[in-house]
Amino acid sequence: MNRNRPLILSLTLAFTLAAAGLAQASHNPRHAGKPAAPAAARENGASALSRPDFTERDQAMAEIPGIPDARFWGDSASDFLNALPAQRGPWLALSGGGADGAFGAGLLAGLSETGRRPDFSVVTGVSTGALMAPFAFAGERYDQELRDAYTTINAGDVFEAARTGESLYDTWPLRATIAKYITKELLADIAEEHRRGRRLFVVTTNLDAERPVVWNMGAIAEKGDQAVLELFRNVLLASSSLPGLFPPVYVEAAANGKRIREMHVDGGASAPFYVAPSGVIQAATALPITELYVIANTKLTPDFQVIPRNTAAILGRAIAKALISGIRLETAFVADAMRRRGVPFKFSFVPSGFEAASQGAFDPQYMSALFGAGERQARGETAFASTLDEIGKAAGQAGGSAPPSTTGVGPNDDEDRAKGEPAQ
């Protein structure tokens, strides 16, 4: 069975976890009084539905004008290896998870407080992980910005309940929020770290090609002009654009002497987090990695709820289950590969004992509580689990012992249920 097939199916909409919350927020009074979207911010709307045609060959040749090393296909082993730093060091992979990204932000801030935060040589981000990745990469001096971004925003800073020709909601507020936090000063600091040999990778999904794209954000930042700043922000917006719910982001590229407009959406449509192409992970290819840290911005355990009989609640619940399954599958695959390589694997996720309830999408009180949970976990002795057994035990701590999983990660194994075996 193709390992990626169930993962892609479950994650194509995985980061629509907030679907139920989005429906609530569409009637949320916090949207009242928000200014109307400027015309330029609605470029993804119905007025821009048509775009020039281009071919698969054009796409294969396409480059970002003036920045030939701005990106590469995320499933290309040769391109990936060419983009890596020369020096060895610890890597960090940040998953998607919407508002639950507050956990990862808090964990990073807590690691700074304890003095145990590594100087990661490679940082990768998908979806909400992409939004925090620049701060994680730039270092501890940006912890306050990270805190603000994940504890002070609300749904009105992310989307407007207004249909476009391509989505149920408009993300001009998220575009403005990204512009607020992604400054010229941050770009300059990222460029400096890139020159030191470190790498910052953000993943989007190219819907035209049906392939993941990895953006070399440090190489982009090195150019330093206003156009590059806009490209940097657009990549972050694209990586967190939930397909169907949020509009895609169009990226201008040059191919065979003409300009094309590529359609990019959430990196989570390709993978829940990104370490390397599958072939590279499976092979014995030498990598400049000393440790792999993965922060999963979600729980690994199910939470019992009596689900209301409405479409949004049912969809949100189903997607939550898909996300847990996808994360567990990918984690087991990567952890086993790192074990075979002799690379220490460190994995952290939202503790199953975290019980604060969200009152809707991007509820600041919920996100603040989750940020605090991440900080507390970082201060403890078990901020990260190191083996699949440890992950499974940690996942089951709050709700009793955890039976084994088909992936080796977490409780509630469907195969055991089918055999009628009780939880041990």
N, C-alpha and C positions, 0 to 999 in steps of 0.2 A: 504493500500500500504506500502511495506517495505520502511522505511525512508532512509535506506542506499543504496538501489538499484540504484536510479538515481544518487546519489552522487558518487558511485563507478564507474558507467558507465562514468560519465562526467569527473572524475578525474583520471581514469586509464592513460589517456594521458594529464591530465590537465597542467602539468608543462612542456609540449612541447610548451608552449606559444611562445618560441623563435624560433619556427620552421622556420618561414620566415627569421628571422635573421640568423639562422644557415646556411641556403642556401646561403645567401649573404656572410657570413663569410667564407664559404668554398673557396671563390675566393678572400678573403680579403688579401691585401698585408701585413697586420700585421702578417700573418702566415709565410711570407717569412723569411728565415734565422733561423727559429726555429730548434733546434737540433732534430734529429731523436729520436724516443722513444727507450729507452734502452730495451733490450730483456725482462728483468724482469718485466718491466712495461706493457708488452703486454700479461700478463698471462690470460687475458680474451679473447684473440683472437682465431683464428681458431685452433692453436696447442693445445688448452686446451678444445676443445668442448666436448670431452667425459669425463664422470666422473662415479665413482662407483655407482651402483644402491643401493637404500635403500628403506625401507618401511615406511608406515604411522606410524607404531608402533615405528620404529627407530626415526622418527622425533619427536614423542611425548616424547621420553625419552632423546632426545639430550640435551647436556649441553656443555658450553664452558669449556674446561679442566682447572681446577684450580680456576674457577670463577663461582660457581654454581648460584650466584645471579646476573650474568651479564645481564640477560634479562628475559622477560616474554611475554606471548601472550597479545597483546594490547586489545583483546576482552574478556579477562578473568577477571571477577570482583574480584575473590578471590586473584589472583596473584597481581593485581593492588593495592588492599587495603593493602596487606602485604608489598608492596614496599614503601608506603607513609611515610613521616616523622611523628614523633609523635607530634611535635609542630604545632600550627596553624599559618597561615601566608598568604600573597598574592601569587597568582600563575600567571605565565605568559605563554601564548601559542603563538608560532611564526609560521606563516603559510608558505607555499611554495609561489613561484612566480618568480623564476629565478632571473634575473638581478634586478627586482623590489624589491628584498630584500634590496637594498640600502635605501629604504624608512624606513624600520624597524630599520636598523643600525643607520640612522640619528636620528630617533625618540629617540632611547635609549641614544645616545650621547647627544641629546638636553635635555633629562630629567636629565642627570648627571649635565649638565651646570646649570640648574635651581635649583638643589638640591631637585628635586621632584621624583627621581627614587627610587622606593621601593626596599627593600632587599627581593627579591622574595624567598619564601621557596621552590617552585617548578617551574622549567623552562622546557618547552617541545618545541621541534622543529621538523618540517617536511620539507624535501627538503632544499631549501635555508634557511629556518628557523632553520634547524639542523646545518647548517654551522655557523650561528651567535650565536646559543644557548650557546656554551661553553664560549664565551666572555660575553654574557649577564649574565651568571651564575657566572663567576669569578669576575665580578664587574667592577666598573668605571675605575680601573687602566688599563684595557685593551681596553679602548675606542679608543686609537690611532690605535691599531691593527685592530679594527673593521672598523675604517675609511679607513685605507689603503686597507683592503681586499675588500671593496665595492666601492672604488673610483679610484684605480690605476690599476686594472687588465683589461685585454681585452680578446677577444675570444680566442686568442692564449694561454692564461693561463688556459683555461677551457677544450678545446677539439681540436683535430686535425681532419681535413677532410679526414679521412682514414677509410674505412670500416673494421670491424672485422667480424668474423663469426656470431656475435650475435647483431651487431648494425651498424648503418650508420656512426657513428663517434667514435673515440677513445678518452678516457678520461685520458690518461696518463698525460697530462698537469695538469688536475685538481688534480690528485693524488699528483703531485709534489707541486702544490700550497697549498694543504691541509697540506702537510708535512712541508712546510715553516712556516705556521702559528701555527700549533698544535705542540708545543714544550714540552720538558720534564718539563720545568718550569710551563707552563700552566697546564699540567697534575697534577703536585704537588699541585698547588693552587686549582684545582677542587677537588682533593682528600681531602684536608684540609676542604673545605666547606662541602663535603659529611660527614666527621666526625663530623662536627658541627650539622648535622641533616638535611641539605638541600638536595634536589634531582634534578638531571639533567637527563631528559629523552629524547631520540632521537628515532624516529620511522622509521623503514624500512618496506618493504613489502616482506614477504617470498613467492616467487612465487610457490614453490613446494607445500606449504600448503594452499596458497591463504588466508593468514591471516596476520594482522599487528603484528609486533614484536616491543616491547618497550625495548630499551637498557638503563640499569641503568649505565650511564656513570661515575658517581662518584664511584660506586663499582668497575668498571673496572679500573679507574684511581688509586685507592688505591693500586693496585698490583705494579705499578710503574716501571716495567722492560721494556726492548725494545720490547718484544713480545706484551705486553699490549699496548704500544704506537702505534704499527702497527695495532692492533685490533681497537683501538679508531679511528684512521684515516680511516680505512676501513669502519667502521660503518657510518661515516660522508659521505664518498664517495658513499656508497650504498644508503643512504637516499636521495642523490641528483642525482642518476643515472636514467635518464629518459628512461623508457623501450622502446626498439626498436631503439631509437636514440643513447643512450649511453649503453655500455655493462653492464650487471649485475655484481655484486661483489659477490665472493664466500667466505663463512665463514666456517672455519674448526670447526667441533663439534664432540663430542664423544657420541656414543649411542650403548648400548648393546655390549660393548666390541670392537666396531669398529669405525673407523673415517668416517665421512660423510662430503660432501661439499654442503652446503645449498646455494641456489640461492636467493640473495636479490637485490631488486630494490627500486626505489623512494618511500618514505613514502607517497607521494601524491597519489599513486595508491590506498591507503586505506582511506585517509581522508585529507582534506585541512589543518586542524590543529588538534591537539590532546589535549583533556582535560582529558577524562576518557572513559572507555567502556560505550557504550550507555545505558546498563542496570543500571550502577551506576549513570549516569547522570539523568536518568528518575526516579529512585527509591529515597526513602527518606534516603538512607544510609548516615550516618554521615561522613563528610569529614573534614580534618583539613585545611579548606580554609576560609579566611576572605574577600578576594576580588579576582575577576578573571579579568585579563588583557589579551586581545587578540589583536595581531597586524597582520592585514591582508595585505600582501605585494602585493596588487593589488587595482585597482579602483573597485567600485561597480556599476559604471555607464558605459554605452556603449559610445564609441566615433565614430562619423560618419567618414567613409573613403570610397572612391571609391577603391575597392580592385582590384589589377592587376589580370589578367587572367593567373595565374600560380599556380601549385600545392602547393608550399610552402606557398604562401600568403593566399590561400584559407584555407589550413589546420590551419595555425596559427590563422586566424580570427575566425574560428569555435571553436577552442580550447579556445580562449580568452572568447568567449561567455559561453562556458561550465564552465570555471573556475569561472566566475562571478556568474553564477547560483548556483554552488556548494557551494561557500562561503556564499552566501545569505541564502541558505537552512540550512547549518550547524549553521550559526550564529543565525538564528531565533530559532532553536531548543535549542541551548545552552543558549541563553539569557533568553528564557522562563523558562528553568529549574532553572537557577540561581535566577530568580525572585521568583519562588515558594519556593526556599530554603531560601530566604532572604539574598542572597549573592550579594553584589554590582558587577555589570558587567560593564566593561570599554573596549570599542572597538575603535580601530583606523585603518584607511585605507588610501590608497593613495588619496589625495584630487582630486575631479573631476576637479578642476581648474588647475591642473598641466598639462601643454601642451608641455613640451619639447619633441622633437622627437628623437628617437633613430636611429642611422645610421647603425645599425646592431646588432647582438647579443653581449651583454656585452660591449656596447659602453661606455668607461670611462667618456666621457663628459656627456652623458645622466645619468649615474649612479651618478656622482658627483652632478648634478642638483637635482636628486631625493633624495640623501642624505641630501642636503641642505633643501629641502622641508620638510623632516622629522624633521630636527633640528628646523625649524621655527614653525612647528606645535607643537612641544614639548614646545616651549617658550610661546605659546599662552594660552588663558584661556580655550580653548576647544580642548586640545590634544586628549582627549578620549570622545566619546559619551557614555551615560549611559543607554539609553533606545532604543527600536526599533524605536520609533518615532523620537528621536534625530538622530539616524543613517540615517533614511530615509531623514530627512531634510538636514543633512550634505551632503548626497550623491547627492542631487538635487540642491545644492546651486549655482553651476557654470553654470548650463544650464537651469535655470528657475525652477519653482516649480515642485516637484516630485509627480506624482500620486501614489496611494498606490500600494504595492507589494503583491503578494500572500504569500510571506514569511514575510511580515512586514518590509522588509529591502530594501530600495532603490526604484528607479523609474522604469517605463516601465513594467507594469504588463501585461503579455500576456493575462490573462483572461479578463481584461478590454478591451484590443484591440479586442479580439474575439467578445465582445459584441458591438463593435463599439462605445464605450464611449470615448470621447475626454479627453486628459489630462487636469486636473483641475489646 
